[in-house]
Amino acid sequence: FLLPAMATAYLAIDPQNERLNNGCLRLLRGSNELGRIEHWSKGDQQGADLERVELAKERYEEVCAELVPGDCVFFSALTLHAS
């Protein structure tokens, strides 16, 4: 996985947007340029290094993917994302 060429597919089951405040998919546009960021695990939870994520938020625009049921979003597996 030195240079991963992978994608993520995210399928919306419910409507998602900022107005509903229901955990819409949030992405840092262009953050895949950073390459792979180390992740941590605690129990069944995982996440990217929080210090690096905060630095990335200063550089990259955070966008909310406003989706309706059945919408599918494809993005680089290296793109920082959360919900």
C-alpha positions as CSV (number, residue, x, y, z in Angstrom):
1,F,0.0,0.0,0.0
2,L,2.9,2.4,-0.7
3,L,0.9,4.2,-3.4
4,P,-2.7,3.0,-3.0
5,A,-5.0,3.4,-6.0
6,M,-8.2,2.8,-4.1
7,A,-11.6,4.5,-3.9
8,T,-14.4,4.7,-1.4
9,A,-18.1,4.4,-2.4
10,Y,-20.5,6.0,0.1
11,L,-24.2,5.1,-0.4
12,A,-26.8,7.3,1.3
13,I,-29.7,5.4,3.0
14,D,-31.3,8.5,4.4
15,P,-31.4,12.2,3.4
16,Q,-28.3,14.0,4.6
17,N,-27.5,17.7,4.8
18,E,-26.3,20.3,7.2
19,R,-29.8,21.6,7.9
20,L,-31.0,18.2,9.1
21,N,-27.9,17.9,11.4
22,N,-27.9,14.2,10.9
23,G,-24.3,13.3,10.3
24,C,-23.8,14.2,6.7
25,L,-20.7,13.0,5.0
26,R,-18.0,15.7,5.4
27,L,-14.9,15.7,3.2
28,L,-11.7,17.8,3.1
29,R,-11.6,18.7,-0.6
30,G,-8.2,17.9,-2.0
31,S,-6.8,16.3,1.2
32,N,-5.9,13.2,-0.8
33,E,-2.8,15.2,-1.8
34,L,-1.4,14.6,1.7
35,G,-1.1,10.9,1.1
36,R,-1.7,8.2,3.7
37,I,-2.1,9.5,7.3
38,E,-1.5,7.2,10.2
39,H,-4.6,6.0,12.0
40,W,-5.3,5.0,15.6
41,S,-7.6,2.3,16.9
42,K,-9.5,2.1,20.2
43,G,-11.9,-0.8,20.5
44,D,-14.0,-0.8,17.3
45,Q,-13.3,2.9,16.5
46,Q,-10.6,4.2,14.2
47,G,-9.5,7.6,13.1
48,A,-6.8,9.6,11.5
49,D,-4.1,11.3,13.6
50,L,-6.1,14.2,15.1
51,E,-3.1,16.7,15.0
52,R,-2.7,16.2,11.3
53,V,-6.4,16.4,10.7
54,E,-6.5,19.8,12.4
55,L,-3.6,21.0,10.3
56,A,-5.4,19.7,7.2
57,K,-8.5,21.6,8.1
58,E,-6.5,24.9,8.0
59,R,-5.5,24.2,4.4
60,Y,-8.4,22.3,2.8
61,E,-12.0,23.3,2.4
62,E,-14.5,21.1,4.4
63,V,-17.6,20.3,2.4
64,C,-20.8,18.5,3.4
65,A,-22.1,16.1,0.8
66,E,-25.9,16.8,0.6
67,L,-27.4,13.6,-0.4
68,V,-30.8,12.0,-0.9
69,P,-31.5,8.2,-0.5
70,G,-29.8,6.3,-3.3
71,D,-27.1,8.9,-4.0
72,C,-23.6,7.4,-4.2
73,V,-20.4,9.4,-3.7
74,F,-17.1,8.1,-4.9
75,F,-13.8,9.6,-3.6
76,S,-10.2,8.7,-3.1
77,A,-9.5,6.4,-0.2
78,L,-6.9,9.0,0.9
79,T,-9.5,11.8,1.2
80,L,-10.0,12.8,4.9
81,H,-13.7,12.3,5.7
82,A,-16.1,12.0,8.6
83,S,-19.7,12.2,9.4
